[in-house]
């Protein structure tokens, strides 16, 4: 009788440990159908390409591995809540992407796909190149105003969802801010480079 109780207790302990182990790690589900248990992961952005960098659960001290974001279908996080990444192709950074729910992610992705930034980059580049303080002021004003397309929500299956709409608007504005500050940085750095070259040539 005591042996039977002991076996039951040990089985219960093993089950609890197994469950805790499962939920103490993330699992990446690829589009190809692979399951990758990982200890930690983060979004990697490089030249407008997105990927998930991760460390394997079996080798948490090892180096980061990488999988393109378009190859990631789903990530089950430690708490069991998942995030869908399928077809998340975009040209602008979406911060805290792992915290977005399904509708918020689609809203941010669609905003990046549909964003039209004609004139924003040059609108901050030119004044920043000519007079830096004026360029800085211009950039601050331009980046503070939401783009027109932030209110033009595309009509699709998600456009009636409030999370989708709010995420779409926020990401549209975020895209404009990124482009505006890129123009400022490019204009100012170009001015410094040109000024340095001119001074070098005049010195000779």
Phi and psi in degrees as a GROMACS rama.xvg file:
@    title "Ramachandran Plot"
@    xaxis  label "Phi"
@    yaxis  label "Psi"
@TYPE xy
-64.3094  -38.5437  UNK-2
-62.3995  -42.6002  UNK-3
-61.9498  -41.9085  UNK-4
-66.1578  -39.556  UNK-5
-63.0814  -42.6025  UNK-6
-62.5956  -41.715  UNK-7
-62.8253  -43.5641  UNK-8
-64.0351  -44.6205  UNK-9
-63.3824  -39.9292  UNK-10
-63.8287  -40.5372  UNK-11
-64.4142  -42.9121  UNK-12
-63.2567  -42.9105  UNK-13
-63.1489  -39.6124  UNK-14
-64.034  -43.1775  UNK-15
-63.238  -44.7683  UNK-16
-61.9727  -42.455  UNK-17
-62.9526  -42.1895  UNK-18
-65.4651  -45.1424  UNK-19
-62.5375  -38.2774  UNK-20
-64.0622  -40.3136  UNK-21
-63.57  -43.286  UNK-22
-89.2736  3.58897  UNK-23
-96.9786  7.07415  UNK-24
-136.379  155.989  UNK-25
-90.0672  158.024  UNK-26
-131.324  123.136  UNK-27
-94.1625  124.53  UNK-28
-104.572  116.731  UNK-29
-83.898  163.183  UNK-30
-61.805  -30.7367  UNK-31
-75.0841  -9.94595  UNK-32
102.738  4.24279  UNK-33
-79.0707  149.076  UNK-34
-114.963  122.279  UNK-35
-119.936  103.391  UNK-36
-70.3009  125.748  UNK-37
-128.766  151.151  UNK-38
-83.7829  -38.1044  UNK-39
-152.604  156.866  UNK-40
-151.347  160.476  UNK-41
-155.622  158.238  UNK-42
-80.6233  135.809  UNK-43
-117.604  130.304  UNK-44
-120.302  127.884  UNK-45
-152.364  117.943  UNK-46
51.1746  46.1848  UNK-47
66.885  13.4856  UNK-48
-108.9  143.899  UNK-49
-117.611  141.946  UNK-50
-149.694  163.521  UNK-51
-106.82  121.022  UNK-52
-95.7197  137.192  UNK-53
-147.937  159.866  UNK-54
-115.777  131.41  UNK-55
-62.8875  143.875  UNK-56
-63.8783  -29.7979  UNK-57
-80.5854  -11.9361  UNK-58
-144.035  64.1153  UNK-59
-63.4661  -20.8915  UNK-60
-92.7545  -3.9128  UNK-61
-75.6065  -177.317  UNK-62
-78.3374  160.284  UNK-63
-70.0028  137.346  UNK-64
-105.44  170.206  UNK-65
-140.213  143.438  UNK-66
-137.182  130.583  UNK-67
-56.6666  141.783  UNK-68
-60.6406  -34.3947  UNK-69
-67.6332  -17.0063  UNK-70
-92.2944  -1.62695  UNK-71
-98.8016  122.259  UNK-72
-91.4923  -39.0794  UNK-73
-160.563  142.704  UNK-74
-124.776  120.525  UNK-75
-92.4875  116.141  UNK-76
-81.7541  174.041  UNK-77
-54.1372  -42.1513  UNK-78
-75.9133  -4.17484  UNK-79
97.7887  -12.4245  UNK-80
-80.7966  132.579  UNK-81
-104.561  163.394  UNK-82
-131.945  131.682  UNK-83
-94.4832  131.76  UNK-84
-119.012  -1.70152  UNK-85
-52.8361  134.454  UNK-86
57.3905  32.981  UNK-87
-83.7841  67.5988  UNK-88
-96.813  119.21  UNK-89
-151.233  167.413  UNK-90
-111.153  -1.77483  UNK-91
-128.682  152.669  UNK-92
-71.4377  135.968  UNK-93
-113.489  101.534  UNK-94
-69.0041  152.664  UNK-95
54.2259  39.142  UNK-96
-61.4271  -30.6927  UNK-97
-71.2685  -11.2817  UNK-98
-95.8417  -5.0139  UNK-99
-80.1953  143.864  UNK-100
-85.0717  -178.885  UNK-101
-57.5838  -49.6163  UNK-102
-68.3852  -40.118  UNK-103
-64.0366  -40.1314  UNK-104
-62.8217  -46.1403  UNK-105
-64.5184  -36.24  UNK-106
-63.5331  -43.483  UNK-107
-66.7811  -41.7444  UNK-108
-63.8638  -46.2729  UNK-109
-64.9636  -36.5731  UNK-110
-62.6146  -42.1052  UNK-111
-66.8085  -39.3856  UNK-112
-65.5733  -38.3575  UNK-113
-92.7055  -7.02124  UNK-114
-65.9465  131.207  UNK-115
-118.717  112.075  UNK-116
-106.979  29.7957  UNK-117
-58.1726  127.79  UNK-118
91.3525  -22.096  UNK-119
-67.6206  -49.4526  UNK-120
-61.2768  -50.2195  UNK-121
-69.2739  -29.8141  UNK-122
-64.6315  -25.4098  UNK-123
-104.682  -23.8064  UNK-124
-65.7958  -48.9097  UNK-125
-62.1223  -53.6821  UNK-126
-64.2716  -31.2326  UNK-127
-69.608  -32.5885  UNK-128
-72.2913  -39.3685  UNK-129
-79.2664  -52.7719  UNK-130
-140.79  110.149  UNK-131
-56.5516  -47.7854  UNK-132
-59.2177  -39.0835  UNK-133
-66.1046  -39.8158  UNK-134
-63.7093  -39.6032  UNK-135
-64.3314  -45.5559  UNK-136
-63.2367  -42.6246  UNK-137
-61.4777  -43.1924  UNK-138
-63.5804  -41.3503  UNK-139
-63.3506  -40.357  UNK-140
-69.5624  -47.0745  UNK-141
-61.9837  -43.886  UNK-142
-72.2523  -17.5888  UNK-143
-83.8528  -13.923  UNK-144
-99.2577  122.337  UNK-145
-61.7457  144.207  UNK-146
-69.8877  154.156  UNK-147
-56.5755  -36.3056  UNK-148
-71.8179  -9.81011  UNK-149
-66.5519  -22.1249  UNK-150
-98.245  -4.34337  UNK-151
-100.163  80.3645  UNK-152
-74.7126  127.33  UNK-153
-64.2147  144.164  UNK-154
-83.876  106.903  UNK-155
-148.122  -169.045  UNK-156
-67.0854  -17.3624  UNK-157
-102.33  -11.4917  UNK-158
-67.4851  -7.49968  UNK-159
-95.3831  -3.58245  UNK-160
-89.9208  130.424  UNK-161
-66.0334  -38.2841  UNK-162
-61.2116  -41.9373  UNK-163
-62.5578  -47.6112  UNK-164
-62.5092  -48.3497  UNK-165
-65.4269  -39.7954  UNK-166
-66.3492  -38.4297  UNK-167
-61.3994  -46.2311  UNK-168
-65.0515  -45.2206  UNK-169
-63.3066  -43.4717  UNK-170
-70.2388  -34.3631  UNK-171
-60.0138  -44.8993  UNK-172
-66.4474  -39.1643  UNK-173
-63.8582  -38.8744  UNK-174
-62.1377  -42.0303  UNK-175
-64.9916  -41.4503  UNK-176
-60.01  -45.8316  UNK-177
-60.1055  -42.7692  UNK-178
-68.3731  -40.1191  UNK-179
-62.6773  -45.1566  UNK-180
-72.8974  -26.8055  UNK-181
-64.9559  -41.3992  UNK-182
-61.925  -41.19  UNK-183
-62.907  -47.4165  UNK-184
-62.603  -42.573  UNK-185
-66.4158  -43.4239  UNK-186
-63.3727  -46.189  UNK-187
-66.9212  -44.4724  UNK-188
-65.7918  -35.9397  UNK-189
-65.865  -41.1847  UNK-190
-62.4876  -42.956  UNK-191
-63.2862  -43.3367  UNK-192
-63.0131  -46.8903  UNK-193
-63.5622  -42.6678  UNK-194
-62.2  -40.2563  UNK-195
-64.4014  -42.0954  UNK-196
-63.887  -42.4328  UNK-197
-63.8434  -42.9462  UNK-198
-64.7925  -38.1049  UNK-199
-65.8893  -39.2614  UNK-200
-70.7015  -38.2195  UNK-201
-70.5199  -28.4177  UNK-202
-70.2204  -28.5307  UNK-203
